[in-house]
């Protein structure tokens, strides 16, 4: 049973990595990062269940991860709005201000 969860988590993380590397839109990249965070959460719950010491540890850690991900999403979306106001595009290739 654990192998199924780990395979699902690996697949989800792989889809997130692919989306992060292949997309040009900042919103699509944010969604890919959220997929990767979801894969990490599945791993945490599966592996803490395997350890068997405390059944509530995994879900508590996942709630902390979800809270951090929500804060990261809110900050990222506010940055996207600020970037869109300045350049009227959120395409990563067209943003020249980010180059050093």
N, C-alpha and C positions, 0 to 999 in steps of 0.2 A: 504494500500500500504506500509506503514511504517513497518508493521509486517512482510511482505515478505523480506524486506531488512534486518531487524534485525534477522530473522530466517536464512537467507543466511549467514549473518556475523557470527552468532553463529556456524553454521555448518562448515564454513571455519576455524574458530578459533579452533573448536574441532578437525578437521582433522590435523591442525597444532600441537596441543598439543599431539595427538596420534603419529604423525610422530616424534616429538621431543623425546618422551619417549620410542618409540619402535625401532628406528633406531640406528645402531652402527656406521654408516659412518658419518663423519663430514660434508660432502657435503649434504647428505640427511637431516641432522639436520639443516643445514643452509637453505635449501629449506623449511623446516617446519617452521622455524622462519619467513621467508618471507611470508608464507601463513598467519601466525598470524598477521603480520604487514598489509597485505592486508585486513584482516578482520577488523582491527582497522580503516583503512581508509574508508571502507564502512560504518562503524558505525558513523564516524565523519561526512561524507557527509549526511547520513540519518538524524542524529539528528540535524544538523544545518539547514537542510531544514525544519524540524519540528518546530524549534524555529521561523523561518520566519522573523527575523529581517534583516539580511544582507545575501543575496543569494551568495555573493562571498566569505564569510568567510570560508565555508567548503572546497571548492576547493583550497583555498590558504593554509589552514592548511594541506591538503592532499599533496600538492606539497612540503611542508616542510618535511613531513613525508617520502615522496619518496626520497628526497635528503639525508636525514639521513640514510635511508635504503640502498641507493646506496653506501654511504661511509662505512657503516657497512659491506656490502657485499665485497667491495674491500679490506678492512682490513682483514676480515675473510679469504678470498681466498689467500691473501699473507701469512697469518699464516699457512694455509693448505699446501701451497707449501713448506714453511720452515720445517714444521713437516714431510712432505713426503720425503724431502731430507735427513733428519736425520734418520728416522726409516723405510722408504720405505713402510709405511702403514698409512692409515688415519682412521683405525678402532679404535674406542674409547676404546674398551676393551684391545687392545694390547699396548696402550700408558702408559708406566710405569713412564715416566718423570712427568706426571701431578699429580701423587700421592704425598702427602706431607710427 
